[in-house]
Amino acid sequence: MQESCRPNHSIDVPTVSILIPCYNVAVTVNVSVASLLGQTLPEREIVAVDDSSTDTTGDHLAKWAGRNPRARVLSLPHRGLFRP
């Protein structure tokens, strides 16, 4: 590997981005996010994509994002997984 191609771990850029699609998962979202944040790879981010949940999923995700800089929330209008 050439020297210029080696990753620079001194910058604050995650090596891995983990996406979590979320829709009305308030019952399980805390366990999921806690598990992912508890993994050993330090250079990672968790991006929870909230599909306009109608329960308290968004509130739970906002709390995680407020407590941990590796957790982010992307809130989108409800579209579901498939659009014909």
PyMOL Python script that loads the backbone (N, CA, C, O; Angstrom):
from pymol import cmd

cmd.read_pdbstr("""\
ATOM      1  N   MET A   1       0.843  -1.172   0.000  1.00  0.00           N
ATOM      2  CA  MET A   1       0.000   0.000   0.000  1.00  0.00           C
ATOM      3  C   MET A   1       0.893   1.242   0.000  1.00  0.00           C
ATOM      4  O   MET A   1       1.857   1.316   0.762  1.00  0.00           O
ATOM      5  N   GLN A   2       0.578   2.194  -0.835  1.00  0.00           N
ATOM      6  CA  GLN A   2       1.343   3.429  -0.861  1.00  0.00           C
ATOM      7  C   GLN A   2       1.058   4.228   0.397  1.00  0.00           C
ATOM      8  O   GLN A   2      -0.030   4.145   0.968  1.00  0.00           O
ATOM      9  N   GLU A   3       2.036   4.995   0.818  1.00  0.00           N
ATOM     10  CA  GLU A   3       1.899   5.803   2.031  1.00  0.00           C
ATOM     11  C   GLU A   3       0.693   6.732   1.951  1.00  0.00           C
ATOM     12  O   GLU A   3      -0.003   6.906   2.951  1.00  0.00           O
ATOM     13  N   SER A   4       0.427   7.326   0.807  1.00  0.00           N
ATOM     14  CA  SER A   4      -0.672   8.285   0.681  1.00  0.00           C
ATOM     15  C   SER A   4      -2.044   7.622   0.765  1.00  0.00           C
ATOM     16  O   SER A   4      -3.046   8.309   0.964  1.00  0.00           O
ATOM     17  N   CYS A   5      -2.107   6.298   0.616  1.00  0.00           N
ATOM     18  CA  CYS A   5      -3.395   5.597   0.649  1.00  0.00           C
ATOM     19  C   CYS A   5      -3.742   5.068   2.030  1.00  0.00           C
ATOM     20  O   CYS A   5      -4.848   4.566   2.230  1.00  0.00           O
ATOM     21  N   ARG A   6      -2.843   5.166   2.973  1.00  0.00           N
ATOM     22  CA  ARG A   6      -3.113   4.649   4.305  1.00  0.00           C
ATOM     23  C   ARG A   6      -4.111   5.549   5.030  1.00  0.00           C
ATOM     24  O   ARG A   6      -4.051   6.771   4.903  1.00  0.00           O
ATOM     25  N   PRO A   7      -5.019   4.954   5.783  1.00  0.00           N
ATOM     26  CA  PRO A   7      -5.994   5.775   6.492  1.00  0.00           C
ATOM     27  C   PRO A   7      -5.326   6.638   7.551  1.00  0.00           C
ATOM     28  O   PRO A   7      -4.377   6.214   8.210  1.00  0.00           O
ATOM     29  N   ASN A   8      -5.826   7.834   7.702  1.00  0.00           N
ATOM     30  CA  ASN A   8      -5.323   8.750   8.718  1.00  0.00           C
ATOM     31  C   ASN A   8      -6.271   8.684   9.907  1.00  0.00           C
ATOM     32  O   ASN A   8      -7.337   9.299   9.886  1.00  0.00           O
ATOM     33  N   HIS A   9      -5.890   7.940  10.942  1.00  0.00           N
ATOM     34  CA  HIS A   9      -6.777   7.748  12.084  1.00  0.00           C
ATOM     35  C   HIS A   9      -6.780   8.936  13.033  1.00  0.00           C
ATOM     36  O   HIS A   9      -7.466   8.908  14.054  1.00  0.00           O
ATOM     37  N   SER A  10      -6.029   9.973  12.714  1.00  0.00           N
ATOM     38  CA  SER A  10      -6.019  11.139  13.586  1.00  0.00           C
ATOM     39  C   SER A  10      -7.193  12.068  13.290  1.00  0.00           C
ATOM     40  O   SER A  10      -7.479  12.966  14.082  1.00  0.00           O
ATOM     41  N   ILE A  11      -7.876  11.869  12.169  1.00  0.00           N
ATOM     42  CA  ILE A  11      -9.036  12.705  11.881  1.00  0.00           C
ATOM     43  C   ILE A  11     -10.293  12.052  12.430  1.00  0.00           C
ATOM     44  O   ILE A  11     -10.331  10.841  12.646  1.00  0.00           O
ATOM     45  N   ASP A  12     -11.295  12.842  12.647  1.00  0.00           N
ATOM     46  CA  ASP A  12     -12.527  12.403  13.274  1.00  0.00           C
ATOM     47  C   ASP A  12     -13.537  11.912  12.249  1.00  0.00           C
ATOM     48  O   ASP A  12     -14.699  12.317  12.287  1.00  0.00           O
ATOM     49  N   VAL A  13     -13.124  11.061  11.349  1.00  0.00           N
ATOM     50  CA  VAL A  13     -14.006  10.532  10.318  1.00  0.00           C
ATOM     51  C   VAL A  13     -14.207   9.048  10.602  1.00  0.00           C
ATOM     52  O   VAL A  13     -13.232   8.308  10.727  1.00  0.00           O
ATOM     53  N   PRO A  14     -15.466   8.600  10.706  1.00  0.00           N
ATOM     54  CA  PRO A  14     -15.684   7.188  11.005  1.00  0.00           C
ATOM     55  C   PRO A  14     -15.243   6.292   9.865  1.00  0.00           C
ATOM     56  O   PRO A  14     -15.382   6.643   8.693  1.00  0.00           O
ATOM     57  N   THR A  15     -14.711   5.134  10.218  1.00  0.00           N
ATOM     58  CA  THR A  15     -14.330   4.132   9.235  1.00  0.00           C
ATOM     59  C   THR A  15     -15.558   3.363   8.764  1.00  0.00           C
ATOM     60  O   THR A  15     -15.640   2.961   7.604  1.00  0.00           O
ATOM     61  N   VAL A  16     -16.507   3.162   9.665  1.00  0.00           N
ATOM     62  CA  VAL A  16     -17.708   2.381   9.376  1.00  0.00           C
ATOM     63  C   VAL A  16     -18.940   3.193   9.763  1.00  0.00           C
ATOM     64  O   VAL A  16     -19.006   3.769  10.850  1.00  0.00           O
ATOM     65  N   SER A  17     -19.905   3.229   8.864  1.00  0.00           N
ATOM     66  CA  SER A  17     -21.212   3.831   9.159  1.00  0.00           C
ATOM     67  C   SER A  17     -22.239   2.712   9.187  1.00  0.00           C
ATOM     68  O   SER A  17     -22.375   1.958   8.224  1.00  0.00           O
ATOM     69  N   ILE A  18     -22.958   2.608  10.289  1.00  0.00           N
ATOM     70  CA  ILE A  18     -23.979   1.577  10.446  1.00  0.00           C
ATOM     71  C   ILE A  18     -25.332   2.260  10.355  1.00  0.00           C
ATOM     72  O   ILE A  18     -25.638   3.148  11.150  1.00  0.00           O
ATOM     73  N   LEU A  19     -26.140   1.850   9.390  1.00  0.00           N
ATOM     74  CA  LEU A  19     -27.462   2.438   9.192  1.00  0.00           C
ATOM     75  C   LEU A  19     -28.518   1.540   9.828  1.00  0.00           C
ATOM     76  O   LEU A  19     -28.510   0.323   9.646  1.00  0.00           O
ATOM     77  N   ILE A  20     -29.428   2.165  10.580  1.00  0.00           N
ATOM     78  CA  ILE A  20     -30.532   1.444  11.194  1.00  0.00           C
ATOM     79  C   ILE A  20     -31.837   2.037  10.667  1.00  0.00           C
ATOM     80  O   ILE A  20     -32.172   3.167  11.021  1.00  0.00           O
ATOM     81  N   PRO A  21     -32.581   1.312   9.835  1.00  0.00           N
ATOM     82  CA  PRO A  21     -33.894   1.807   9.431  1.00  0.00           C
ATOM     83  C   PRO A  21     -34.865   1.646  10.604  1.00  0.00           C
ATOM     84  O   PRO A  21     -34.928   0.581  11.217  1.00  0.00           O
ATOM     85  N   CYS A  22     -35.615   2.699  10.912  1.00  0.00           N
ATOM     86  CA  CYS A  22     -36.507   2.681  12.072  1.00  0.00           C
ATOM     87  C   CYS A  22     -37.912   3.153  11.703  1.00  0.00           C
ATOM     88  O   CYS A  22     -38.087   4.203  11.085  1.00  0.00           O
ATOM     89  N   TYR A  23     -38.894   2.369  12.088  1.00  0.00           N
ATOM     90  CA  TYR A  23     -40.288   2.789  11.975  1.00  0.00           C
ATOM     91  C   TYR A  23     -41.073   2.108  13.088  1.00  0.00           C
ATOM     92  O   TYR A  23     -41.271   0.893  13.074  1.00  0.00           O
ATOM     93  N   ASN A  24     -41.513   2.902  14.042  1.00  0.00           N
ATOM     94  CA  ASN A  24     -42.303   2.417  15.177  1.00  0.00           C
ATOM     95  C   ASN A  24     -41.643   1.238  15.892  1.00  0.00           C
ATOM     96  O   ASN A  24     -42.242   0.176  16.064  1.00  0.00           O
ATOM     97  N   VAL A  25     -40.399   1.455  16.300  1.00  0.00           N
ATOM     98  CA  VAL A  25     -39.639   0.417  17.002  1.00  0.00           C
ATOM     99  C   VAL A  25     -39.220   0.875  18.402  1.00  0.00           C
ATOM    100  O   VAL A  25     -38.160   0.494  18.897  1.00  0.00           O
ATOM    101  N   ALA A  26     -40.057   1.690  19.027  1.00  0.00           N
ATOM    102  CA  ALA A  26     -39.723   2.233  20.348  1.00  0.00           C
ATOM    103  C   ALA A  26     -39.424   1.131  21.370  1.00  0.00           C
ATOM    104  O   ALA A  26     -38.607   1.330  22.269  1.00  0.00           O
ATOM    105  N   VAL A  27     -40.071  -0.018  21.241  1.00  0.00           N
ATOM    106  CA  VAL A  27     -39.893  -1.108  22.194  1.00  0.00           C
ATOM    107  C   VAL A  27     -38.484  -1.698  22.120  1.00  0.00           C
ATOM    108  O   VAL A  27     -37.955  -2.150  23.136  1.00  0.00           O
ATOM    109  N   THR A  28     -37.870  -1.702  20.940  1.00  0.00           N
ATOM    110  CA  THR A  28     -36.583  -2.378  20.764  1.00  0.00           C
ATOM    111  C   THR A  28     -35.413  -1.455  20.405  1.00  0.00           C
ATOM    112  O   THR A  28     -34.266  -1.903  20.419  1.00  0.00           O
ATOM    113  N   VAL A  29     -35.662  -0.204  20.092  1.00  0.00           N
ATOM    114  CA  VAL A  29     -34.599   0.646  19.557  1.00  0.00           C
ATOM    115  C   VAL A  29     -33.491   0.899  20.569  1.00  0.00           C
ATOM    116  O   VAL A  29     -32.327   0.993  20.177  1.00  0.00           O
ATOM    117  N   ASN A  30     -33.806   1.013  21.854  1.00  0.00           N
ATOM    118  CA  ASN A  30     -32.759   1.268  22.845  1.00  0.00           C
ATOM    119  C   ASN A  30     -31.772   0.112  22.943  1.00  0.00           C
ATOM    120  O   ASN A  30     -30.566   0.333  23.050  1.00  0.00           O
ATOM    121  N   VAL A  31     -32.271  -1.105  22.907  1.00  0.00           N
ATOM    122  CA  VAL A  31     -31.395  -2.281  22.960  1.00  0.00           C
ATOM    123  C   VAL A  31     -30.509  -2.328  21.719  1.00  0.00           C
ATOM    124  O   VAL A  31     -29.321  -2.637  21.810  1.00  0.00           O
ATOM    125  N   SER A  32     -31.083  -2.023  20.572  1.00  0.00           N
ATOM    126  CA  SER A  32     -30.323  -2.065  19.316  1.00  0.00           C
ATOM    127  C   SER A  32     -29.199  -1.029  19.303  1.00  0.00           C
ATOM    128  O   SER A  32     -28.054  -1.354  18.989  1.00  0.00           O
ATOM    129  N   VAL A  33     -29.525   0.195  19.637  1.00  0.00           N
ATOM    130  CA  VAL A  33     -28.518   1.259  19.613  1.00  0.00           C
ATOM    131  C   VAL A  33     -27.445   1.007  20.670  1.00  0.00           C
ATOM    132  O   VAL A  33     -26.259   1.187  20.396  1.00  0.00           O
ATOM    133  N   ALA A  34     -27.841   0.595  21.861  1.00  0.00           N
ATOM    134  CA  ALA A  34     -26.865   0.303  22.919  1.00  0.00           C
ATOM    135  C   ALA A  34     -25.910  -0.800  22.488  1.00  0.00           C
ATOM    136  O   ALA A  34     -24.708  -0.719  22.744  1.00  0.00           O
ATOM    137  N   SER A  35     -26.434  -1.824  21.838  1.00  0.00           N
ATOM    138  CA  SER A  35     -25.590  -2.919  21.373  1.00  0.00           C
ATOM    139  C   SER A  35     -24.579  -2.443  20.336  1.00  0.00           C
ATOM    140  O   SER A  35     -23.404  -2.805  20.398  1.00  0.00           O
ATOM    141  N   LEU A  36     -25.030  -1.641  19.394  1.00  0.00           N
ATOM    142  CA  LEU A  36     -24.127  -1.143  18.350  1.00  0.00           C
ATOM    143  C   LEU A  36     -23.079  -0.198  18.908  1.00  0.00           C
ATOM    144  O   LEU A  36     -21.924  -0.241  18.485  1.00  0.00           O
ATOM    145  N   LEU A  37     -23.456   0.651  19.847  1.00  0.00           N
ATOM    146  CA  LEU A  37     -22.482   1.563  20.448  1.00  0.00           C
ATOM    147  C   LEU A  37     -21.507   0.830  21.363  1.00  0.00           C
ATOM    148  O   LEU A  37     -20.418   1.330  21.645  1.00  0.00           O
ATOM    149  N   GLY A  38     -21.897  -0.352  21.823  1.00  0.00           N
ATOM    150  CA  GLY A  38     -21.026  -1.140  22.689  1.00  0.00           C
ATOM    151  C   GLY A  38     -20.003  -1.977  21.948  1.00  0.00           C
ATOM    152  O   GLY A  38     -19.180  -2.639  22.581  1.00  0.00           O
ATOM    153  N   GLN A  39     -20.032  -1.966  20.640  1.00  0.00           N
ATOM    154  CA  GLN A  39     -19.058  -2.734  19.856  1.00  0.00           C
ATOM    155  C   GLN A  39     -17.655  -2.149  20.038  1.00  0.00           C
ATOM    156  O   GLN A  39     -17.513  -1.004  20.467  1.00  0.00           O
ATOM    157  N   THR A  40     -16.641  -2.911  19.721  1.00  0.00           N
ATOM    158  CA  THR A  40     -15.272  -2.505  20.021  1.00  0.00           C
ATOM    159  C   THR A  40     -14.608  -1.620  18.970  1.00  0.00           C
ATOM    160  O   THR A  40     -13.587  -0.998  19.264  1.00  0.00           O
ATOM    161  N   LEU A  41     -15.142  -1.545  17.777  1.00  0.00           N
ATOM    162  CA  LEU A  41     -14.537  -0.706  16.747  1.00  0.00           C
ATOM    163  C   LEU A  41     -14.765   0.770  17.105  1.00  0.00           C
ATOM    164  O   LEU A  41     -15.911   1.219  17.112  1.00  0.00           O
ATOM    165  N   PRO A  42     -13.715   1.525  17.398  1.00  0.00           N
ATOM    166  CA  PRO A  42     -13.919   2.909  17.834  1.00  0.00           C
ATOM    167  C   PRO A  42     -14.296   3.869  16.709  1.00  0.00           C
ATOM    168  O   PRO A  42     -15.011   4.840  16.953  1.00  0.00           O
ATOM    169  N   GLU A  43     -13.837   3.624  15.493  1.00  0.00           N
ATOM    170  CA  GLU A  43     -14.085   4.553  14.387  1.00  0.00           C
ATOM    171  C   GLU A  43     -15.368   4.193  13.656  1.00  0.00           C
ATOM    172  O   GLU A  43     -15.338   3.768  12.501  1.00  0.00           O
ATOM    173  N   ARG A  44     -16.495   4.366  14.338  1.00  0.00           N
ATOM    174  CA  ARG A  44     -17.764   4.041  13.714  1.00  0.00           C
ATOM    175  C   ARG A  44     -18.810   5.085  14.093  1.00  0.00           C
ATOM    176  O   ARG A  44     -18.689   5.787  15.096  1.00  0.00           O
ATOM    177  N   GLU A  45     -19.829   5.160  13.264  1.00  0.00           N
ATOM    178  CA  GLU A  45     -20.970   6.000  13.578  1.00  0.00           C
ATOM    179  C   GLU A  45     -22.231   5.176  13.379  1.00  0.00           C
ATOM    180  O   GLU A  45     -22.272   4.264  12.553  1.00  0.00           O
ATOM    181  N   ILE A  46     -23.245   5.508  14.138  1.00  0.00           N
ATOM    182  CA  ILE A  46     -24.543   4.862  14.020  1.00  0.00           C
ATOM    183  C   ILE A  46     -25.489   5.918  13.460  1.00  0.00           C
ATOM    184  O   ILE A  46     -25.666   6.978  14.060  1.00  0.00           O
ATOM    185  N   VAL A  47     -26.093   5.632  12.320  1.00  0.00           N
ATOM    186  CA  VAL A  47     -27.051   6.557  11.716  1.00  0.00           C
ATOM    187  C   VAL A  47     -28.414   5.858  11.721  1.00  0.00           C
ATOM    188  O   VAL A  47     -28.643   4.901  10.982  1.00  0.00           O
ATOM    189  N   ALA A  48     -29.303   6.359  12.569  1.00  0.00           N
ATOM    190  CA  ALA A  48     -30.660   5.816  12.642  1.00  0.00           C
ATOM    191  C   ALA A  48     -31.542   6.645  11.713  1.00  0.00           C
ATOM    192  O   ALA A  48     -31.642   7.864  11.853  1.00  0.00           O
ATOM    193  N   VAL A  49     -32.169   5.973  10.777  1.00  0.00           N
ATOM    194  CA  VAL A  49     -33.044   6.648   9.808  1.00  0.00           C
ATOM    195  C   VAL A  49     -34.482   6.417  10.261  1.00  0.00           C
ATOM    196  O   VAL A  49     -35.021   5.319  10.125  1.00  0.00           O
ATOM    197  N   ASP A  50     -35.096   7.473  10.804  1.00  0.00           N
ATOM    198  CA  ASP A  50     -36.467   7.373  11.304  1.00  0.00           C
ATOM    199  C   ASP A  50     -37.439   7.726  10.188  1.00  0.00           C
ATOM    200  O   ASP A  50     -37.415   8.832   9.650  1.00  0.00           O
ATOM    201  N   ASP A  51     -38.292   6.770   9.852  1.00  0.00           N
ATOM    202  CA  ASP A  51     -39.253   6.908   8.754  1.00  0.00           C
ATOM    203  C   ASP A  51     -40.584   7.479   9.268  1.00  0.00           C
ATOM    204  O   ASP A  51     -41.651   6.918   9.021  1.00  0.00           O
ATOM    205  N   SER A  52     -40.494   8.611   9.990  1.00  0.00           N
ATOM    206  CA  SER A  52     -41.670   9.290  10.571  1.00  0.00           C
ATOM    207  C   SER A  52     -42.471   8.367  11.482  1.00  0.00           C
ATOM    208  O   SER A  52     -43.680   8.206  11.315  1.00  0.00           O
ATOM    209  N   SER A  53     -41.791   7.769  12.437  1.00  0.00           N
ATOM    210  CA  SER A  53     -42.465   6.896  13.394  1.00  0.00           C
ATOM    211  C   SER A  53     -43.576   7.651  14.107  1.00  0.00           C
ATOM    212  O   SER A  53     -43.466   8.850  14.365  1.00  0.00           O
ATOM    213  N   THR A  54     -44.648   6.930  14.421  1.00  0.00           N
ATOM    214  CA  THR A  54     -45.773   7.544  15.123  1.00  0.00           C
ATOM    215  C   THR A  54     -45.759   7.214  16.614  1.00  0.00           C
ATOM    216  O   THR A  54     -46.623   7.676  17.359  1.00  0.00           O
ATOM    217  N   ASP A  55     -44.791   6.423  17.049  1.00  0.00           N
ATOM    218  CA  ASP A  55     -44.640   6.138  18.474  1.00  0.00           C
ATOM    219  C   ASP A  55     -43.495   6.996  19.019  1.00  0.00           C
ATOM    220  O   ASP A  55     -43.231   8.067  18.474  1.00  0.00           O
ATOM    221  N   THR A  56     -42.828   6.568  20.049  1.00  0.00           N
ATOM    222  CA  THR A  56     -41.765   7.375  20.664  1.00  0.00           C
ATOM    223  C   THR A  56     -40.363   7.022  20.157  1.00  0.00           C
ATOM    224  O   THR A  56     -39.370   7.361  20.799  1.00  0.00           O
ATOM    225  N   THR A  57     -40.279   6.352  19.025  1.00  0.00           N
ATOM    226  CA  THR A  57     -38.977   6.003  18.449  1.00  0.00           C
ATOM    227  C   THR A  57     -38.096   7.234  18.283  1.00  0.00           C
ATOM    228  O   THR A  57     -36.931   7.215  18.679  1.00  0.00           O
ATOM    229  N   GLY A  58     -38.636   8.303  17.704  1.00  0.00           N
ATOM    230  CA  GLY A  58     -37.860   9.522  17.483  1.00  0.00           C
ATOM    231  C   GLY A  58     -37.322  10.119  18.769  1.00  0.00           C
ATOM    232  O   GLY A  58     -36.199  10.624  18.788  1.00  0.00           O
ATOM    233  N   ASP A  59     -38.097  10.073  19.846  1.00  0.00           N
ATOM    234  CA  ASP A  59     -37.645  10.584  21.141  1.00  0.00           C
ATOM    235  C   ASP A  59     -36.458   9.775  21.664  1.00  0.00           C
ATOM    236  O   ASP A  59     -35.473  10.339  22.141  1.00  0.00           O
ATOM    237  N   HIS A  60     -36.562   8.460  21.569  1.00  0.00           N
ATOM    238  CA  HIS A  60     -35.457   7.595  22.013  1.00  0.00           C
ATOM    239  C   HIS A  60     -34.190   7.890  21.209  1.00  0.00           C
ATOM    240  O   HIS A  60     -33.102   8.012  21.772  1.00  0.00           O
ATOM    241  N   LEU A  61     -34.340   8.001  19.895  1.00  0.00           N
ATOM    242  CA  LEU A  61     -33.179   8.254  19.038  1.00  0.00           C
ATOM    243  C   LEU A  61     -32.557   9.609  19.340  1.00  0.00           C
ATOM    244  O   LEU A  61     -31.333   9.738  19.352  1.00  0.00           O
ATOM    245  N   ALA A  62     -33.377  10.611  19.580  1.00  0.00           N
ATOM    246  CA  ALA A  62     -32.855  11.944  19.901  1.00  0.00           C
ATOM    247  C   ALA A  62     -32.044  11.915  21.197  1.00  0.00           C
ATOM    248  O   ALA A  62     -31.022  12.593  21.305  1.00  0.00           O
ATOM    249  N   LYS A  63     -32.494  11.139  22.174  1.00  0.00           N
ATOM    250  CA  LYS A  63     -31.741  11.021  23.430  1.00  0.00           C
ATOM    251  C   LYS A  63     -30.385  10.376  23.193  1.00  0.00           C
ATOM    252  O   LYS A  63     -29.378  10.826  23.739  1.00  0.00           O
ATOM    253  N   TRP A  64     -30.352   9.319  22.377  1.00  0.00           N
ATOM    254  CA  TRP A  64     -29.071   8.676  22.061  1.00  0.00           C
ATOM    255  C   TRP A  64     -28.134   9.657  21.361  1.00  0.00           C
ATOM    256  O   TRP A  64     -26.954   9.749  21.701  1.00  0.00           O
ATOM    257  N   ALA A  65     -28.659  10.380  20.397  1.00  0.00           N
ATOM    258  CA  ALA A  65     -27.824  11.336  19.646  1.00  0.00           C
ATOM    259  C   ALA A  65     -27.316  12.445  20.556  1.00  0.00           C
ATOM    260  O   ALA A  65     -26.208  12.944  20.360  1.00  0.00           O
ATOM    261  N   GLY A  66     -28.101  12.835  21.539  1.00  0.00           N
ATOM    262  CA  GLY A  66     -27.673  13.869  22.473  1.00  0.00           C
ATOM    263  C   GLY A  66     -26.612  13.402  23.450  1.00  0.00           C
ATOM    264  O   GLY A  66     -25.821  14.203  23.948  1.00  0.00           O
ATOM    265  N   ARG A  67     -26.596  12.111  23.722  1.00  0.00           N
ATOM    266  CA  ARG A  67     -25.637  11.560  24.692  1.00  0.00           C
ATOM    267  C   ARG A  67     -24.350  11.049  24.066  1.00  0.00           C
ATOM    268  O   ARG A  67     -23.321  10.986  24.738  1.00  0.00           O
ATOM    269  N   ASN A  68     -24.389  10.686  22.803  1.00  0.00           N
ATOM    270  CA  ASN A  68     -23.219  10.052  22.194  1.00  0.00           C
ATOM    271  C   ASN A  68     -22.956  10.651  20.816  1.00  0.00           C
ATOM    272  O   ASN A  68     -23.818  10.572  19.941  1.00  0.00           O
ATOM    273  N   PRO A  69     -21.786  11.245  20.606  1.00  0.00           N
ATOM    274  CA  PRO A  69     -21.497  11.878  19.309  1.00  0.00           C
ATOM    275  C   PRO A  69     -21.403  10.898  18.147  1.00  0.00           C
ATOM    276  O   PRO A  69     -21.432  11.315  16.989  1.00  0.00           O
ATOM    277  N   ARG A  70     -21.291   9.594  18.436  1.00  0.00           N
ATOM    278  CA  ARG A  70     -21.247   8.607  17.355  1.00  0.00           C
ATOM    279  C   ARG A  70     -22.635   8.222  16.865  1.00  0.00           C
ATOM    280  O   ARG A  70     -22.762   7.514  15.866  1.00  0.00           O
ATOM    281  N   ALA A  71     -23.680   8.677  17.555  1.00  0.00           N
ATOM    282  CA  ALA A  71     -25.056   8.364  17.163  1.00  0.00           C
ATOM    283  C   ALA A  71     -25.679   9.580  16.488  1.00  0.00           C
ATOM    284  O   ALA A  71     -25.642  10.689  17.021  1.00  0.00           O
ATOM    285  N   ARG A  72     -26.248   9.356  15.312  1.00  0.00           N
ATOM    286  CA  ARG A  72     -26.919  10.426  14.566  1.00  0.00           C
ATOM    287  C   ARG A  72     -28.302   9.955  14.155  1.00  0.00           C
ATOM    288  O   ARG A  72     -28.555   8.758  14.026  1.00  0.00           O
ATOM    289  N   VAL A  73     -29.194  10.920  13.951  1.00  0.00           N
ATOM    290  CA  VAL A  73     -30.555  10.600  13.536  1.00  0.00           C
ATOM    291  C   VAL A  73     -30.864  11.354  12.259  1.00  0.00           C
ATOM    292  O   VAL A  73     -30.583  12.546  12.138  1.00  0.00           O
ATOM    293  N   LEU A  74     -31.436  10.653  11.327  1.00  0.00           N
ATOM    294  CA  LEU A  74     -31.928  11.252  10.090  1.00  0.00           C
ATOM    295  C   LEU A  74     -33.429  10.992  10.061  1.00  0.00           C
ATOM    296  O   LEU A  74     -33.862   9.845   9.943  1.00  0.00           O
ATOM    297  N   SER A  75     -34.230  12.065  10.169  1.00  0.00           N
ATOM    298  CA  SER A  75     -35.692  11.931  10.157  1.00  0.00           C
ATOM    299  C   SER A  75     -36.214  12.241   8.765  1.00  0.00           C
ATOM    300  O   SER A  75     -35.925  13.293   8.195  1.00  0.00           O
ATOM    301  N   LEU A  76     -36.986  11.308   8.230  1.00  0.00           N
ATOM    302  CA  LEU A  76     -37.516  11.449   6.874  1.00  0.00           C
ATOM    303  C   LEU A  76     -39.033  11.341   6.883  1.00  0.00           C
ATOM    304  O   LEU A  76     -39.606  10.764   7.807  1.00  0.00           O
ATOM    305  N   PRO A  77     -39.695  11.893   5.858  1.00  0.00           N
ATOM    306  CA  PRO A  77     -41.133  11.663   5.720  1.00  0.00           C
ATOM    307  C   PRO A  77     -41.384  10.178   5.460  1.00  0.00           C
ATOM    308  O   PRO A  77     -40.569   9.502   4.832  1.00  0.00           O
ATOM    309  N   HIS A  78     -42.510   9.684   5.944  1.00  0.00           N
ATOM    310  CA  HIS A  78     -42.812   8.253   5.822  1.00  0.00           C
ATOM    311  C   HIS A  78     -42.899   7.842   4.358  1.00  0.00           C
ATOM    312  O   HIS A  78     -43.683   8.388   3.583  1.00  0.00           O
ATOM    313  N   ARG A  79     -42.072   6.866   4.002  1.00  0.00           N
ATOM    314  CA  ARG A  79     -42.084   6.320   2.645  1.00  0.00           C
ATOM    315  C   ARG A  79     -42.078   4.806   2.644  1.00  0.00           C
ATOM    316  O   ARG A  79     -42.433   4.195   1.636  1.00  0.00           O
ATOM    317  N   GLY A  80     -41.691   4.192   3.725  1.00  0.00           N
ATOM    318  CA  GLY A  80     -41.602   2.735   3.758  1.00  0.00           C
ATOM    319  C   GLY A  80     -40.368   2.250   3.025  1.00  0.00           C
ATOM    320  O   GLY A  80     -39.522   3.048   2.622  1.00  0.00           O
ATOM    321  N   LEU A  81     -40.268   0.961   2.856  1.00  0.00           N
ATOM    322  CA  LEU A  81     -39.097   0.368   2.211  1.00  0.00           C
ATOM    323  C   LEU A  81     -39.206   0.331   0.695  1.00  0.00           C
ATOM    324  O   LEU A  81     -38.192   0.300  -0.001  1.00  0.00           O
ATOM    325  N   PHE A  82     -40.415   0.333   0.187  1.00  0.00           N
ATOM    326  CA  PHE A  82     -40.584   0.143  -1.253  1.00  0.00           C
ATOM    327  C   PHE A  82     -41.576   1.161  -1.802  1.00  0.00           C
ATOM    328  O   PHE A  82     -42.656   1.363  -1.246  1.00  0.00           O
ATOM    329  N   ARG A  83     -41.195   1.790  -2.891  1.00  0.00           N
ATOM    330  CA  ARG A  83     -42.081   2.705  -3.602  1.00  0.00           C
ATOM    331  C   ARG A  83     -42.191   2.254  -5.045  1.00  0.00           C
ATOM    332  O   ARG A  83     -41.188   2.246  -5.758  1.00  0.00           O
ATOM    333  N   PRO A  84     -43.395   1.873  -5.505  1.00  0.00           N
ATOM    334  CA  PRO A  84     -43.546   1.439  -6.907  1.00  0.00           C
ATOM    335  C   PRO A  84     -43.343   2.599  -7.863  1.00  0.00           C
ATOM    336  O   PRO A  84     -43.433   2.421  -9.077  1.00  0.00           O
TER     337      PRO A  84
END
""", "prot")
cmd.dss("prot")
cmd.show_as("cartoon", "prot")
cmd.util.cbc("prot")
cmd.orient("prot")
